[in-house]
Amino acid sequence: MLLLRFLLPFLGATATALAQVSDADFAAIRREGFDRSQVMDHLDHLCNRIGPRLTGSDNLTVAGEWARDTFTAMGLANVQMEAWGEFAVGFNRGPWWGRMTKPEALEFVCNTDAWTAGTKRPSRGPVLPAPKNADELASLTGRLQGAWLLDPPASGEFFKTLSAAVEAAGGFGFVGGGRGELLLTGGSPRIDWNNLPKLPFVRLRSDQHQKLRALVTEGVAVEVEFDLRNHFRKGPIPLYNVIADLPGTEHPDEYVVVGGHLDSWDGATGATDNGTGAATTLEAARILTAIGAKPKRTIRFMLWSGEEQGLLGSRAWVQKHKDEMAKYSACLVHDGGTNYLSGIAGMKEMRPQLELVFAPVLRLDEAMPFKIRDIEAFRPIGSDHESFTAAGVPGFFWDQAGRANYTRTHHTQYDTYDAAIPEYQKHSSVVIAVGALGLANLPELLSRENMKVQRGFSGGAGGGRQGRGTGRLLGVQLADDGLTIAEVGDGLAQKAGLKAGDRIVRIGEGKVAAREDLRRLLDEGTPQEAITVLRGGGEVTVQVTFER
């Protein structure tokens, strides 16, 4: 390994001759992946035939069965749906719509969280300003039946009192607003069948919410109607990961994992989070089986569930198989949307092997360049590769670049099939197939020399899942554009003087033009970093010292 590390800088173009994917296999992967691609067919089936795949929903079970059968049809081995746990209550979302009927007609863009109550029928009634205290609640006696309450307190004891009063009086529920144009979907499965949520809480797109609030504030009589078919299912609801193997020829008991998560939120159809990653996992498996690839190690394709609720499926699987982790060379996870795979980041000790593996990718497409980056540690981003890094296995979350705006689709109403970019999906599938085969063919397992893993979670974007977004423990929540700070928590950002409303424009000397730039520059950065923001029409630079 030391000799190889010394020689690589002097090998130049001849380094490709040492690549762990032969020229013949690389040419076959390219032909199969570009000329006969089925990646968009996989995504179409997931998003448009099956639909959203919330963990604990019937759709997720259907998706798991379809993925299992698809892997089996490819000729893969050991194909199974392996149970990892269960939810006490399942949730299935049916159709939903809302509108204002008075004083004018207006179709709403609206949503509710998962595992929350819906309506049993179209529910039309007046909109009343929600009371803020017991005296205001008492003043509404006799007026709550058949009414919707606008902007209640988000939580706390008074909200519990208010909810009980609305339910007892026959009120319909609550209406609030989203943040900007985007409606994020979340929710918690920790509910009790014997104490299910009773009243819906509807969120409106921000501009529509502001209009509704202005009318109510002016004293105009406003009437709205909602029909929200949210359905609970009594559990236990079994939950599964889907697993399939392309057996190794020389070291069948050593593994390279390729995966993504099959589950999604259900405010749309889960295309870029993470139908795109599930589809490229399926397509990489199809490509390698179609060309008759014979990897030296077993390539294990995995589609996890429960990712959106905290990496539940992958963590449970790794915990169950923790005694086997020494034989896992690497885990490759595609969970960053539809932009093309533009690089991979690992410890500097891994670089010689990674350069051998990805040598063919470097000449794949000049318009979609690929870069291998050195990092100080594997840092939390918020996807299933972290379950493997926590167990000492190098887990990689691909760098991605391109014209897609991931913030616009991540957990929002726009996460639909049309957001996916076919040429990027094809390219990424080929990169994954090459990477998986190359890692499987290395003379040795991927180096774990000086491998470091940073624990904890980074500040997420736009209220999304834990850890997704900034790559380090900055401690902020980002607005819909992925660059403007919406909230500053008790952490490094607050200490440094960052404020809500600041738009991040530079990290050190690196320009931040997109969310992907922010994650990459923070991940590559030094322990102390200058962060420049736009504030009040001018630039402000602060120094942030990151925790290790």
Secondary structure, DSSP 8 states (H G I E B T S, - for coil): -HHHHHHHHHHGGGGGGG-SS-HHHHHHHHIIIIIS--HHHHHHIIIIII----TTSHHHHHHHHHHHHHHHHHT-EEEEEEEEEEEEEEEEEEEEEEEEEESS-EE--EE--TTS---SS-EEEEEEE--SSHHHHHTTTTT-TT-EEES--SSSHHHHHHHHHHHHHT--EEEEE-BTTB----------GGG---S-EEEE-HHHHHHHHHHHHTT---EEEEEEEEEEEEEEEEEEEEEEEE--SSEEEEEEEEEEE----SSS--IIIIIHHHHHHHHHHHHHHHTT---SEEEEEEEESS-TTTSHHHHHHHHHTGGGGGGEEEEEE--S-SSEEEEEEEEGGGHHHHHHHHTTGGGT-TTS--EEEEESSB---SSTHHHHHTTT--EEE-EEESS--HHHHTTSTT-SGGGS-HHHHHHHHHHHHHHHHHHHHSSS----TT--B--S---BBTT-STTTBTSS---EEE-TTSSBEEEE-SSHHHHHT--TT-EEEEETTEE--SHHHHHHHHHH--SEEEEEEEETTEEEEEEEE---
